[in-house]
Structure formats: C-alpha cells, structure tokens
C-alpha cells in the first residue's frame, strides 16, 4: 500500500493534494525532535549504506524523496541530490523548504589528488573551494579526526596532470562536484555543515576518464546503454572497471561508517 507523503516540519502525513491528514504523526515528530541532522549524498550508491545501516524509510515530499530514521539519539533525514553544483543546490533547497535541520552532513566519495592516497581513507578537509568563484568555506567540525587540506569543487572532471600538480601545490587534497554549493547555502542559512568523504579513486591513476565518467547519469544512476556500448568498444577494460566498482563500494561504506559514528557520539 502506498504511503502518504509527509510534511516533515509538522510530522504529519499529507494527502496527495498536499493537505495534512489530521491526527497523523511522522517518525520525527513521534520522537519530539523536529530538528534532524541532514545527510546529503550526490548518488544513490552513497546513500545506500546509510539506508541499510540505519534502516531509513522513504517519504515523498513534493518531487523529493526524503529518507528518515534515527542515528544514535538523533533523528536524521537523507537525500540524493544528483551530481554537480546545480543539482546539489536545487535539492538541498528543496529539503530545507520541507524540514528545518540542525546540521547538514555531506557524505560520499571523492577523488584524491595525491597518487599515494589509500582507497577508502577518510578525507576531512579544512577548507572547501568553489573552483568557479574561488570562494572558500570552512566545515564545522563533527568528530572524525583533524581537518586538513583543501577540497576542490568543480563541475568538470579534472584529469590533466599539470592541472592536478598545480592543485596539489596549492594544498588541494581531493576533488568533488557538490560540496562547495552545499556549503554556500548552509553558510547563507546559518546551518552548521560538515563533510565526510572517502577516497574512491586517485585522479592521477587515469582509470576515471571522461568516457568512464559519462557511464553515469547526472542523477547518479548508471547509464545502462552507455555502459553496454563502452564494454562493446573496450572489452579489455572490464577488469579495471570491476576494480573501480569494488573501490567505490568500499569507499561508500567507509564514508557512511564515519558519518554514523560522528553523528552518534553523545558529546557531539
């Protein structure tokens, strides 16, 4: 049976036309806590371990799927934004229009700039840089260890070795496509925000190129036709893709574990 959408501000279920169903209470309101922590992921695979570990339940609010549950003693909500700064900003704006949140936590994978960065290692940047504007944002600490280095947010895949060397010289340790846009909104709205990303690949390895990048859609789902065409053209690259998929899964699990541990801490 279909579940009625929920107004997470009031905790009450909605009818299909947006009217609130009288007498109904959502899980967040039942806990007496209307200020959850928000988990923001770019791709479904990044939210998947959070959904599984925390048994998050899906609620539909307008056109946005919001996953809600409990992490330790805290209520949490999670969304998938899709890849890139525009989608990240759009979906976060939709979430904040539906629910007041205590904190935003960005969770997912990242590409390391250094060639010796271990796969699955946690990155807690001291600064997040918007590559387009040059604006810098400082995450709000949330356990997990000391912050260091810069995270470089760009809507384009960076594979040029000279560009990567320049970024390393400027203190950049990893690359992503959403965090600066999320940080900008959080700073404007006065919402604390943190980042838990783990290394899934190294930009200098050459495995993730533009052709491989386009095997995924902007919403983070796989482009099945593109994958089939790629494998027909490059059958010898299957082992490399399989290894990359394994590394991505390992990284998403590590990022989820780190974020859950930090949010669950009673002294946070």
Secondary structure by P-SEA (a helix, b strand, c coil): ccccccccccccccccccccccccccccccccccbbbbbbbcccccaaaaaaaabbbbbbcccbbbbbbbcccccbbbbbbcccaaaaaaaaaaaaacccccbbbbbbbbbbccccccccccccccbbbcccccbbbbbccccccccbbbbbbbccccccaaaaaaaaaaccccccccaaaaaaaaaaabbbbbbbbbbcccccccccccccccccccccccaaaaaaaaaaacccaaaaaaaaaaaaaaaaaaaaaaaaaaaacccc
